[in-house]
Amino acid sequence: MAKDKYFVEVLAADPANIPEVVLLNGFVGNSALEGYTRLYLNAVLNEYYEIPSEAILHTAAASANSNNPLETAYVWVKADAELIRKGKSIADTKISFFSGPIQSGQAADAAAANAAQAAVAGGPTGVQNCTQAPALCGNTAWPGCPATPNKSN
């Protein structure tokens, strides 16, 4: 893994053969898996990617500022690398953090409201006939979703 160089020097060392990459941003840490590097996706460290270390082409610190006070890192990864996504979602974290008889009653009320809202939107994903959420933000072509949403409603 190359560090301390401007990313263009590393990724475009041969301008005729620039690799296809994916740019990720997060907190770089050690992995429990041999040969992998962990990239935490949030500051509570409950969601992360396990990235094969040899697939990391370059890393660079993102300067700390008011929008990035904890100084995350940019990580350029080979586009064909197989990453392992692990951790709890934000919803799972909230559910396990807020527990007890009072919260249980409020959670049931919220679930009923969410179900009603989903029915109006056309399904739990907000797209008619779609039943599964996307694996990554912005992906709208995931299993369980029709090629074109049903607009008959």
Secondary structure, DSSP 4 states (H G I P E B T S, - for coil): -B-SS-HHHHHTSSTTSPPPEEEEEEEEEE-SSTTEEEEESSTT--EEEEEEGGGEEEEEEPPPBTTBTT--EEEEEETT---EEEE--HHHHHHHHS-SHHHHHHHHHHHHHHHHHHHHHTSTTSSTT--S--SSTT----TTS-SS-----
